[in-house]
Amino acid sequence: MTGALARARRAGSLAFAAQGFVLVTILASLPDVEERYGVGDDKITVAVLGVLVFAALGTGVCDQLSRRPGGSRVALGAGLVGVAVTVALVSLAPTYLTGVAAFALYGLALGMVDAGTNMQAVAVQRAYGRPLMASFYAWWSGGAIVATIVCSATVGRWPLDPVMAVFLLALPVGLPAAWLVLRDGLRAHDVVDAPPAAADGGHGPLLTTVAVPWRLISLLGAALVAFYVADNAAQTWGSLYVRKTLDAADWLGPVALGAYLATTLASRLLGDALVVRSGRVRVVRVASLVAAVGLVVVVVAPGALVAIVGFAVAGAGLGLVAPLAFAAAGELAPDHADAVVARLNIFNYLGTLLGAVLVGAIGSTSTFRYAFLVPVAVVLVITVLSGRFDGPGYHHVRRAGPPDEAAVVRENQPDPDEPEVVA
């Protein structure tokens, strides 16, 4: 497949990969950040909380920018540039307070990227007329896995301050991805309910309103919260559970995370074909049950190897929940898909916070064997809500067929008032 639509799909895929790579690189660098500033886990937790709060604000910024000329393409490109620049600020911040401020700015850019990647993916999927969301998230997983390999291979070998590795790795990844998105991304944007033009011939006010189905968004949001609770529990506390609770060798901790990420990637590579064959509701229902089985194995595991198998099974199920939730959200109100995606994305940060804090609190006060009962319970919530993943436009997206290339070319004609990115 060639042409404007294929280029938009490639740009969106690379944006997902860059997002996963940079985020996991930062998470891997947090112990070095602690050492640099001489602070403990409590102060790092405050910084992470700040990132989540500002990421929610960044989602709102992306929502508003996506309604301007250029649509979510410009919002995502700006977010990727922001991520690259603010990560550099994090790596250069000389004190803890300046580091927290830099992390907050990073959170703002992260929220724009989180929302913008999903906006672009939903628009591309709709233009193709067949399921593609899982493949976009597979690129995220691929970027995350590459980050874990790079960080593991280079730990202790950087000639500079270890935190500078964040700058050295993030900048050359984020900026090229931003350039491709700005050049090739789709220009689609929502139909606004406010007047589209001001009396002076401008584009109207920046703050515009759209009608969104909050009740349906909230139901998908509950499933997304459940996913991020389980996902963050596995990624944040899985290695510690294997090493401390199961008394395994230190090197087996990263193996648990690697197994989880690998099967998450595998499920996303297969996910679109499974949706075409079996339907989104059935795929989500089965995937959530598979994830629950895997997490039960983690809870009852007598040793590290069994727990690693459990994490692998859990990843195979959990990998499909987020992409299919955003795919369903994009169909709730097609004229306002970007706004719906932005609002659903806010649930991301609630689930991330609960997964990191709640599971960690239970594990630190009792045992992580009990703490991982929380992900088991919330994953079953996804099973209950699986019927909500069949949106009103589902059969249009499930249909396989040639994309409307001509419509995409017309849609992507440059706005006369917008500077164009040239090759």
C-alpha positions in Angstrom: 0.0 0.0 0.0 1.5 3.3 -1.0 0.3 6.9 -1.0 -0.8 9.5 1.6 -2.7 7.0 3.8 0.2 4.5 4.0 2.5 7.4 5.0 0.1 8.5 7.7 0.0 5.0 9.0 3.8 4.8 9.1 4.1 8.1 10.8 1.6 7.2 13.5 3.3 3.8 14.0 6.7 5.4 14.6 5.1 7.9 17.0 3.8 5.0 19.1 7.3 3.4 19.0 9.0 6.6 20.0 6.5 7.0 22.8 7.1 3.5 24.2 10.9 3.9 23.8 11.2 7.2 25.6 8.8 6.4 28.4 10.5 3.1 29.3 13.9 4.7 29.1 12.8 7.3 31.7 11.3 4.6 33.9 14.6 2.6 33.7 16.5 5.8 34.7 14.6 6.5 37.9 17.1 4.8 40.1 19.8 7.0 38.6 17.6 10.1 39.2 17.3 9.0 42.9 21.1 8.7 43.2 21.8 12.0 41.5 19.6 14.0 43.9 20.1 11.9 46.9 16.4 11.3 47.5 14.3 8.3 48.3 11.3 6.5 46.8 8.8 8.9 48.4 10.2 12.0 46.6 10.4 10.2 43.3 6.7 9.2 43.8 5.9 12.8 44.2 7.6 13.6 40.9 5.7 10.7 39.2 2.4 12.0 40.6 3.2 15.4 39.1 3.8 13.8 35.8 0.4 12.1 35.9 -1.4 15.3 36.8 0.3 17.3 34.1 -0.3 14.5 31.6 -4.0 14.8 32.2 -3.7 18.5 31.5 -1.7 17.7 28.4 -4.5 15.6 27.2 -6.8 18.6 27.4 -4.3 20.7 25.5 -4.2 18.1 22.8 -8.0 18.0 22.6 -8.1 21.8 22.0 -5.2 21.8 19.5 -6.7 19.0 17.5 -9.6 21.2 16.6 -7.4 23.8 15.0 -6.2 23.7 11.4 -4.0 20.6 10.9 -6.0 18.5 13.5 -4.4 16.0 15.8 -1.4 15.8 13.4 -0.1 19.2 14.7 -1.0 18.4 18.4 0.9 15.1 18.2 3.9 16.6 16.5 4.1 19.4 19.1 3.8 16.8 21.9 6.7 14.7 20.5 8.9 17.8 20.2 7.9 18.7 23.8 8.8 15.2 25.0 12.2 15.4 23.4 13.0 18.9 24.8 11.6 18.3 28.3 13.4 15.0 28.7 16.6 17.0 27.9 15.6 19.4 30.7 15.1 16.4 33.1 18.6 15.1 32.3 20.2 18.5 32.8 18.2 19.7 35.9 20.8 20.3 38.7 18.5 20.1 41.7 15.6 18.0 42.8 13.2 20.9 42.6 14.2 21.8 39.1 14.0 18.1 38.2 10.4 18.0 39.5 9.6 21.1 37.4 11.1 19.5 34.3 9.2 16.3 35.0 5.9 18.3 35.2 6.7 19.8 31.7 7.4 16.3 30.4 4.1 15.2 31.8 2.3 17.9 29.8 4.0 16.8 26.6 3.4 13.1 27.5 -0.4 13.7 27.7 -0.3 15.4 24.3 1.5 12.4 22.8 -0.7 9.8 24.6 -3.9 11.5 23.2 -2.5 12.4 19.9 -1.2 9.0 18.9 -4.6 7.5 19.6 -6.4 10.2 17.7 -4.2 9.6 14.7 -4.6 5.8 15.0 -8.4 6.1 15.1 -8.4 8.4 12.1 -6.1 6.1 10.1 -8.2 3.0 11.0 -11.4 4.7 10.0 -9.9 5.7 6.6 -8.7 2.1 6.0 -12.0 0.6 7.0 -10.5 -2.3 8.9 -9.0 -3.0 12.3 -5.6 -1.5 12.8 -5.4 -0.3 16.4 -3.6 -3.4 17.8 -0.9 -3.0 15.2 -0.3 0.6 16.3 0.1 -0.6 19.9 2.4 -3.3 18.8 4.8 -0.5 17.7 4.6 0.9 21.2 5.5 -2.5 22.7 8.4 -2.8 20.2 9.7 0.6 21.2 9.4 -0.4 24.9 11.3 -3.7 24.4 14.1 -2.0 22.5 14.4 0.5 25.4 14.8 -2.3 27.9 17.5 -3.9 25.8 19.4 -0.7 25.2 19.2 0.4 28.9 20.3 -3.1 30.1 23.2 -3.2 27.6 24.5 0.3 28.5 23.9 0.5 32.2 27.1 1.6 34.0 28.9 2.2 30.7 27.9 5.8 30.0 30.9 8.2 30.1 28.6 11.0 31.4 26.2 11.3 34.3 23.9 8.2 33.9 20.8 10.5 33.7 22.3 12.1 30.6 21.5 8.8 28.9 17.9 9.9 28.9 18.8 12.9 26.8 21.1 11.0 24.5 18.5 8.4 23.8 15.3 10.4 23.7 16.2 13.4 21.6 17.2 11.5 18.4 14.1 9.3 18.7 11.5 12.0 19.5 12.4 14.7 17.0 12.5 12.5 13.8 9.1 11.0 14.9 7.7 14.5 15.3 9.0 15.5 11.9 7.3 12.5 10.2 4.0 13.1 11.9 4.0 16.8 11.0 4.8 15.9 7.4 2.7 12.8 6.8 0.0 12.6 9.6 -3.7 13.0 8.8 -5.2 16.5 9.1 -8.6 15.2 10.2 -10.2 17.0 13.1 -13.6 17.1 14.9 -16.6 19.0 13.8 -17.0 21.7 16.5 -20.3 22.9 17.9 -19.0 26.4 18.3 -19.1 28.7 15.2 -16.2 27.6 12.9 -15.2 31.1 12.0 -14.9 34.4 13.8 -16.3 37.7 12.4 -12.8 38.8 11.4 -12.4 35.8 9.1 -10.2 33.9 11.6 -10.7 30.3 12.8 -12.8 31.1 15.8 -11.9 30.8 19.5 -9.3 28.4 20.7 -11.6 27.0 23.3 -14.3 25.1 21.4 -16.9 22.6 22.6 -18.1 19.3 21.3 -20.9 17.0 22.3 -19.5 13.7 23.7 -21.3 10.6 25.1 -20.0 10.7 28.6 -21.9 7.7 29.9 -20.5 5.4 27.2 -17.0 6.9 27.6 -17.1 6.3 31.3 -17.9 2.6 30.8 -15.0 2.2 28.4 -13.0 4.3 30.9 -13.7 1.9 33.7 -12.3 -1.0 31.5 -9.3 1.2 30.7 -8.6 1.9 34.4 -8.8 -1.8 35.1 -6.3 -2.4 32.3 -3.8 0.2 33.5 -4.0 -1.0 37.1 -3.1 -4.6 36.0 -0.5 -3.4 33.4 1.3 -1.0 35.8 1.2 -3.6 38.6 3.0 -6.1 36.3 5.5 -3.6 34.9 6.2 -1.7 38.1 6.1 -4.4 40.7 6.5 -7.7 38.8 10.3 -7.7 39.0 10.3 -6.9 42.7 7.7 -9.7 43.4 9.9 -12.2 41.7 13.1 -11.1 43.4 11.9 -10.4 46.9 8.7 -12.4 47.5 9.8 -15.4 45.6 13.5 -15.0 46.7 14.8 -15.4 43.1 18.1 -14.3 41.7 18.2 -10.6 40.7 18.6 -11.3 37.0 15.2 -13.1 37.0 13.4 -9.9 37.9 13.9 -8.3 34.4 13.1 -11.7 32.8 9.6 -11.4 34.3 9.2 -7.9 32.7 10.6 -9.1 29.4 8.2 -12.1 29.3 5.3 -9.8 30.0 6.3 -7.2 27.3 7.1 -10.0 24.7 3.7 -11.6 24.9 2.0 -8.2 25.0 3.7 -7.5 21.7 2.7 -10.9 20.3 -0.9 -10.4 21.1 -0.9 -7.0 19.5 0.7 -8.3 16.3 -2.2 -10.9 16.1 -4.9 -8.7 17.5 -6.3 -7.0 14.3 -6.7 -10.4 12.5 -8.4 -11.8 15.6 -10.9 -8.9 15.6 -11.7 -9.5 12.0 -12.3 -13.2 12.6 -14.1 -13.2 16.0 -15.3 -9.7 16.7 -14.1 -7.1 19.2 -16.4 -8.2 22.1 -15.3 -11.8 21.9 -11.7 -10.9 21.6 -11.8 -8.6 24.7 -13.8 -11.1 26.7 -11.4 -14.0 26.0 -8.3 -11.8 26.4 -9.4 -10.6 29.8 -10.1 -14.1 31.0 -6.6 -15.2 29.7 -5.1 -12.3 31.6 -7.0 -13.2 34.8 -5.7 -16.8 34.6 -2.1 -15.5 34.1 -2.4 -13.3 37.1 -3.8 -16.1 39.3 -0.7 -18.2 38.3 1.4 -15.2 39.5 -0.4 -15.1 42.8 -0.1 -18.9 43.5 3.4 -19.4 42.0 5.7 -21.4 44.2 8.8 -20.1 42.5 10.1 -17.6 40.0 9.8 -19.7 36.9 6.1 -20.3 37.4 5.5 -16.6 38.1 7.3 -15.7 34.9 5.0 -18.0 33.0 2.1 -16.3 34.7 3.3 -12.8 33.7 3.7 -14.1 30.1 0.1 -15.4 30.0 -1.2 -12.2 31.6 0.6 -10.1 28.9 -0.9 -12.2 26.1 -4.4 -11.2 27.4 -3.8 -7.6 28.6 -2.1 -6.5 25.4 -5.3 -6.1 23.5 -7.5 -4.2 26.0 -6.2 -0.6 25.5 -6.1 -0.6 21.7 -9.6 -2.0 21.4 -11.0 0.4 24.0 -9.7 3.3 22.0 -11.0 1.7 18.8 -14.4 1.5 20.4 -14.2 5.1 21.7 -13.5 6.4 18.3 -16.8 5.1 17.0 -19.0 6.5 19.8 -19.3 9.8 18.1 -17.5 9.8 14.8 -17.7 13.6 14.2 -16.1 14.1 17.6 -13.7 11.2 17.7 -10.7 13.2 18.8 -12.6 14.7 21.8 -13.9 11.3 22.8 -10.4 9.8 22.6 -9.0 12.7 24.6 -11.5 12.2 27.4 -11.0 8.4 27.5 -7.2 9.0 27.7 -7.7 10.7 31.1 -8.7 7.3 32.6 -5.2 6.1 31.6 -3.6 8.2 34.4 -6.1 7.2 37.0 -5.4 3.5 36.3 -1.6 4.2 36.2 -1.8 5.9 39.6 -3.9 3.1 41.2 -1.7 0.3 39.7 1.5 1.9 41.0 0.3 3.1 44.4 -2.4 0.7 45.5 -0.5 -2.5 44.6 2.7 -1.0 46.0 1.0 0.0 49.3 -0.4 -3.5 49.8 2.9 -5.2 48.9 4.9 -3.0 51.2 2.6 -3.5 54.2 1.9 -7.2 53.7 3.2 -9.2 50.7 3.1 -8.8 46.9 1.4 -12.2 46.7 -1.7 -10.5 48.2 -1.1 -7.3 46.3 -1.5 -9.1 42.9 -5.0 -10.1 43.9 -6.0 -6.5 43.0 -5.1 -7.0 39.3 -6.9 -10.3 39.2 -10.1 -8.6 40.5 -9.9 -5.6 38.2 -9.2 -7.7 35.1 -12.5 -9.4 35.7 -14.2 -6.0 35.5 -13.0 -5.9 31.9 -14.7 -9.2 31.3 -18.0 -7.8 32.6 -17.7 -4.6 30.4 -16.5 -6.4 27.3 -20.0 -5.9 25.7 -19.3 -2.2 25.6 -16.5 -2.6 23.1 -18.9 -3.1 20.2 -19.4 0.5 19.2 -22.1 1.8 16.8 -19.6 2.1 14.0 -18.0 -1.3 14.7 -19.2 -3.1 11.6 -17.9 -0.3 9.4 -14.4 -0.7 10.9 -14.5 -4.5 10.9 -15.2 -4.6 7.2 -12.1 -5.4 5.1 -11.8 -3.3 2.0 -9.6 -0.8 0.1 -9.0 2.5 1.8 -10.5 5.7 0.4 -7.2 7.0 -0.8 -8.7 9.9 -2.8 -10.6 11.1 0.3 -7.4 11.1 2.4 -5.5 13.1 -0.3 -8.3 15.7 -0.3 -8.4 15.8 3.5 -4.6 16.2 3.7 -4.5 19.3 1.4 -2.5 22.0 3.3 -4.4 24.7 5.0 -3.4 28.1 3.4 -2.9 29.6 6.9 -0.7 26.8 8.2 3.1 26.5 7.7 3.9 23.3 5.9 6.6 20.8 6.8 8.7 20.0 3.7 11.0 17.1 3.1 
